[in-house]
Amino acid sequence: KRITMVYATEGNTAFHYAKFAESLFVNAFIVSVLPVTAITDQKDLQECIAYSDVVFIIASTFGEGGPPSMAEEFHKNLLNKAYRFDGMKYAVLGLCSSLYKETLARFGKLIDSEIAIEGGTRVAEISLGDELFNQKTRIRGLDQVNVRHVLQ
């Protein structure tokens, strides 16, 4: 079975969590870690979907609730309905800070809802990793037992 970790980050936190999650799964699954910049069009997305049994997206929210700069093109394509996520099983971890309650994980929530609207199959409810409360425990919650259940 194959898992792809897609990350969108401003300060490398999402990247580090993607690499940590990779270390959780590497002994039982084939794991790839991709920056969101690798998905620039529908063709890239289809390749990711075809390769993956499940896609985990780890995304930071930045500034006034927007995407990190590396994800601006992906964000624009989401809003313009440029992607179809048919056949994609996915889960999202939205990284955030409860200091910013009005924009809490806004980008991660947008990704989660747009993928569902555009044909993806959510395998777990969005998880919010608050840097002030539970960010590290949320990523540790992606353990192999939960993933095995998802991939059966």
LINNOR-V692130 format. One record per residue. N is the residue number from 1. PSI is psi in whole degrees, -180 to 180 (* if undefined). Layout:
BEGIN
n:N psi:PSI
n:N psi:PSI
END
This chain:
BEGIN
n:1 psi:150
n:2 psi:135
n:3 psi:136
n:4 psi:129
n:5 psi:118
n:6 psi:129
n:7 psi:148
n:8 psi:117
n:9 psi:154
n:10 psi:-44
n:11 psi:21
n:12 psi:1
n:13 psi:-48
n:14 psi:-37
n:15 psi:-46
n:16 psi:-38
n:17 psi:-35
n:18 psi:-42
n:19 psi:-37
n:20 psi:-45
n:21 psi:-39
n:22 psi:-42
n:23 psi:-27
n:24 psi:-34
n:25 psi:-16
n:26 psi:-27
n:27 psi:-18
n:28 psi:-16
n:29 psi:162
n:30 psi:121
n:31 psi:134
n:32 psi:145
n:33 psi:123
n:34 psi:140
n:35 psi:151
n:36 psi:-22
n:37 psi:-14
n:38 psi:-11
n:39 psi:87
n:40 psi:-16
n:41 psi:180
n:42 psi:-36
n:43 psi:-46
n:44 psi:-43
n:45 psi:-45
n:46 psi:-38
n:47 psi:-42
n:48 psi:-46
n:49 psi:-45
n:50 psi:-34
n:51 psi:-26
n:52 psi:138
n:53 psi:-32
n:54 psi:145
n:55 psi:123
n:56 psi:128
n:57 psi:124
n:58 psi:112
n:59 psi:132
n:60 psi:152
n:61 psi:140
n:62 psi:149
n:63 psi:-127
n:64 psi:34
n:65 psi:10
n:66 psi:-174
n:67 psi:159
n:68 psi:158
n:69 psi:-34
n:70 psi:-17
n:71 psi:11
n:72 psi:-41
n:73 psi:-44
n:74 psi:-44
n:75 psi:-48
n:76 psi:-44
n:77 psi:-37
n:78 psi:-49
n:79 psi:-31
n:80 psi:6
n:81 psi:39
n:82 psi:-11
n:83 psi:147
n:84 psi:131
n:85 psi:22
n:86 psi:132
n:87 psi:-3
n:88 psi:121
n:89 psi:133
n:90 psi:163
n:91 psi:150
n:92 psi:135
n:93 psi:113
n:94 psi:115
n:95 psi:140
n:96 psi:-179
n:97 psi:129
n:98 psi:-2
n:99 psi:-25
n:100 psi:68
n:101 psi:-37
n:102 psi:-23
n:103 psi:19
n:104 psi:112
n:105 psi:32
n:106 psi:-43
n:107 psi:-43
n:108 psi:-40
n:109 psi:-39
n:110 psi:-47
n:111 psi:-50
n:112 psi:-48
n:113 psi:-40
n:114 psi:-39
n:115 psi:-43
n:116 psi:-45
n:117 psi:-38
n:118 psi:24
n:119 psi:-3
n:120 psi:160
n:121 psi:113
n:122 psi:125
n:123 psi:-10
n:124 psi:148
n:125 psi:152
n:126 psi:139
n:127 psi:135
n:128 psi:123
n:129 psi:99
n:130 psi:122
n:131 psi:-21
n:132 psi:-7
n:133 psi:-61
n:134 psi:19
n:135 psi:-48
n:136 psi:-39
n:137 psi:-31
n:138 psi:-44
n:139 psi:-35
n:140 psi:-23
n:141 psi:-16
n:142 psi:62
n:143 psi:169
n:144 psi:-30
n:145 psi:-46
n:146 psi:-41
n:147 psi:-42
n:148 psi:-42
n:149 psi:-44
n:150 psi:-38
n:151 psi:-3
n:152 psi:*
END
